[in-house]
């Protein structure tokens, strides 16, 4: 992501290697951890928006919709001509991270599908993704 911004929140939410993340592509996980460590506020806002939906009476909700609102709000709040980018491949990982850290709240809230199978990326795909992530 061009112009990544690190925000200190005082809270840390580690990304595990097992459980809901066991089948994730290792390269994707490496990229997600890097993004998450530079942008911890994304997860905090993601969780807050999920809680808002629960307070509104929703028992299930889509992580894609929550990330769309995070993107919107980050773009509005950011004093930059660059858009705040969150890779679509990270959306399922944010839902899993919320369930991992807040099982009682989000255990059945997000519908989880199987992650893309582990695969080796071509050098061209790695280059494209590095450019996309910044």
MOBELSUL-V37517 format. One line per field, one symbol per residue. ss: DSSP state (a for helix, b for strand, c for the rest). psi: psi as a letter, one per 30 degrees, with the letter a starting at -180 (. if undefined). burial: 1 if it has 24 or more other C-alpha atoms within 12 Angstrom, else 0. A space follows every 50 residues. Layout:
ss = ???
psi = ???
burial = ???
This chain:
ss = ccccccccccccccccccaaaccccaaaaaaaaaaaaacaaaaaaaaaaa aaaaacccccccaaaaaaaaaaaaaaaccccccccccaaaaaaaaaaaaa acaaaaccccccccccccccccaaaaaaaaaaac
psi = kkhkkkkkffkkjljlfabffegkkeeeeeeeeeeeefhffeeeeeeeee eeeefggkfklkeeeeeeeeeeeeeefkilfkkjkkkfffeeeeeeeeee fheeegegekkklklklklkkleeeeeeeeeef.
burial = 10011000000010110001100100111011101111111111111011 10100000011111011011100100000000011110111111111111 0000110011010000000000000000000010
